[in-house]
Amino acid sequence: MTALEETIASLVRATIARRLYEGSPVDVAVARHEGAHCLAAFATRAPALRGVHVDYAGGGETVNCAPKPAGTPDESREAILERLCREHPAELAAVVRRQCVTIFAGRASDEHGRADLSGWQHDEDEAAFLAESTVGVEERDTFLAPLRIAATSLVTSGWPVICELATLLSYERRIPGSYLAAWFEERPAARSLRDHYGAVFASVESA
């Protein structure tokens, strides 16, 4: 077999493998995991989403706009959070609450859909880091406990929307944030969840 023939054969094998993977149980579970992140971000009014994608190796990522003071592009993430905690503690806590619900929604989706995925540990570590940066290690678990409950409730209520988005994501593989925002706006169930959780978080922050 020539080098050209081997290259063509490799491309064919990769294409077949991808076609077999798309829509498989693992692919669907990963897409639902990422879809749950997206819906939770929309419903809680977390920082705007930049986009979401899933790959062909059982992975995916939902990316949003991290909060940071203007004019500090060269600061480390830890330094930015330390500054926000010192100068704007209430505002930081408000953003982090929403962000942690968004993070926990992924695992809640795995549990609701009875999917056996291992990627949630990164989510757990991220939520713990954000909470510790906001309220400290001693208050971390107390801070996170109600947010876990909120994520589970949100995923249960929004499961049909999550499944619909997962089907789209499994097909498209990558969806930009602007499209996601418009997609959610078109769905009454998603808007209803945003109205509910937006009110919940507003009441917590005004207390």
C-alpha positions in Angstrom: 0.0 0.0 0.0 1.4 3.4 -1.0 1.6 6.3 1.4 -1.4 8.0 -0.4 -3.4 4.8 -0.1 -2.6 4.5 3.6 -3.7 8.1 4.2 -7.0 7.6 2.4 -7.6 4.4 4.3 -6.9 6.2 7.6 -9.4 8.9 6.7 -12.0 6.4 5.7 -11.5 4.5 9.0 -11.7 7.8 11.0 -14.9 8.8 9.2 -16.5 5.4 9.8 -15.5 5.5 13.5 -17.0 9.0 13.9 -20.3 8.0 12.2 -20.5 5.0 14.5 -19.9 7.2 17.6 -22.4 9.9 16.7 -25.6 9.1 18.5 -24.1 6.3 20.6 -25.0 6.0 24.3 -21.8 7.7 25.3 -22.2 10.5 22.8 -25.7 11.1 23.9 -24.7 11.2 27.6 -21.9 13.6 27.0 -24.1 15.9 24.9 -26.8 15.8 27.7 -24.1 16.6 30.2 -23.0 19.7 28.2 -26.6 20.6 27.4 -27.4 20.7 31.1 -24.5 23.1 31.7 -25.9 25.3 28.9 -29.5 25.3 30.2 -28.4 26.0 33.8 -26.3 28.9 32.6 -29.3 30.3 30.7 -31.8 29.7 33.5 -29.6 31.1 36.3 -28.4 34.1 34.2 -24.8 33.0 34.7 -22.1 34.8 32.6 -23.0 34.6 28.9 -22.0 31.4 27.1 -19.2 31.6 24.4 -20.2 28.2 23.1 -20.3 24.4 23.6 -18.8 21.5 21.8 -18.5 17.7 22.0 -15.7 15.6 20.5 -15.4 12.0 19.3 -13.5 10.7 22.3 -16.2 11.0 24.9 -15.4 14.6 25.9 -17.0 18.0 25.6 -16.8 21.6 27.0 -19.1 24.4 27.7 -17.3 27.8 27.9 -18.7 31.1 29.3 -17.3 34.5 29.9 -15.4 34.5 33.1 -15.8 37.6 35.3 -12.8 39.8 35.7 -12.1 43.5 36.3 -11.6 45.6 33.1 -8.0 46.4 32.2 -6.4 43.4 33.9 -5.8 40.9 31.1 -2.4 39.8 32.4 -3.5 38.8 35.9 -3.8 35.2 36.9 -7.3 33.8 37.5 -6.4 33.4 41.2 -5.4 37.0 41.4 -8.6 38.2 39.6 -10.8 36.2 42.0 -8.8 37.5 45.0 -9.3 41.0 43.9 -13.0 40.5 43.2 -13.5 38.9 46.6 -11.7 41.8 48.3 -13.3 44.7 46.4 -16.7 43.2 45.3 -17.6 40.3 47.6 -21.3 40.4 47.1 -21.1 40.6 43.3 -18.6 37.8 43.2 -20.8 35.6 45.3 -23.7 36.2 43.1 -21.8 35.2 40.0 -20.3 32.2 41.6 -23.6 30.9 42.9 -24.9 30.9 39.4 -21.7 29.4 38.0 -21.7 26.5 40.5 -25.3 25.6 39.7 -24.2 25.6 36.0 -21.3 23.3 36.9 -23.3 20.9 39.1 -26.0 20.6 36.4 -23.6 18.4 34.4 -23.4 15.7 37.1 -27.1 16.1 37.8 -27.7 15.2 34.1 -25.5 12.1 34.4 -27.4 11.0 37.4 -30.8 11.7 36.0 -30.0 10.0 32.7 -28.2 7.1 34.6 -25.0 7.7 32.6 -21.7 6.4 33.9 -19.4 9.2 33.0 -16.1 10.1 34.7 -15.7 13.7 33.6 -17.7 15.2 36.5 -14.7 15.2 38.8 -13.2 18.2 37.0 -16.6 19.9 37.5 -16.5 19.1 41.2 -13.0 20.5 41.5 -13.9 23.7 39.6 -16.9 24.3 41.9 -14.8 23.8 45.0 -12.2 26.2 43.7 -14.7 28.9 43.0 -16.4 28.5 46.3 -13.2 28.5 48.3 -12.1 31.7 46.4 -15.4 33.3 47.4 -16.1 32.2 51.0 -13.1 30.3 52.1 -12.4 26.6 52.8 -14.4 26.4 56.0 -17.6 27.8 54.5 -17.2 26.0 51.1 -19.5 23.0 51.8 -22.2 25.2 53.3 -22.1 27.5 50.4 -22.3 24.7 47.8 -24.9 22.5 49.4 -28.0 24.4 48.3 -26.5 24.9 44.8 -26.2 21.2 44.3 -29.9 20.9 45.2 -30.8 23.7 42.8 -28.9 22.0 40.0 -30.7 18.7 40.5 -34.1 20.4 40.5 -33.3 22.5 37.4 -32.1 19.4 35.5 -35.2 17.4 36.5 -37.5 20.2 35.4 -35.6 21.0 32.2 -34.9 17.4 31.1 -36.9 17.6 27.9 -35.1 20.8 26.8 -31.7 19.2 27.7 -32.5 16.1 25.6 -33.6 18.2 22.7 -30.4 20.3 22.8 -28.3 17.2 23.2 -29.7 15.8 20.0 -28.8 19.0 18.2 -25.3 19.1 19.7 -24.6 15.5 18.9 -25.3 16.4 15.2 -23.7 19.8 15.0 -20.8 19.0 17.4 -20.2 22.7 18.1 -22.7 25.4 18.8 -21.8 29.1 19.4 -23.1 31.0 22.4 -25.2 33.5 20.3 -27.1 30.6 18.7 -27.7 28.9 22.1 -29.1 32.1 23.5 -31.6 32.4 20.6 -32.4 28.7 20.8 -33.3 28.9 24.4 -35.3 32.1 23.9 -37.5 30.2 21.4 -38.5 27.6 24.0 -41.2 28.5 26.6 -39.9 25.8 29.0 -36.4 27.3 29.0 -37.8 30.9 29.5 -40.0 29.6 32.4 -36.9 28.1 34.1 -35.1 31.4 33.7 -37.9 33.3 35.2 -38.1 30.9 38.1 -34.4 30.6 38.9 -33.7 34.3 38.1 -36.2 35.2 40.8 -34.8 32.6 43.2 -31.2 34.0 42.9 -32.4 37.6 43.0 -34.2 36.9 46.4 -31.1 35.2 47.8 -28.9 38.1 46.8 -31.2 40.8 48.2 -31.5 39.0 51.5 
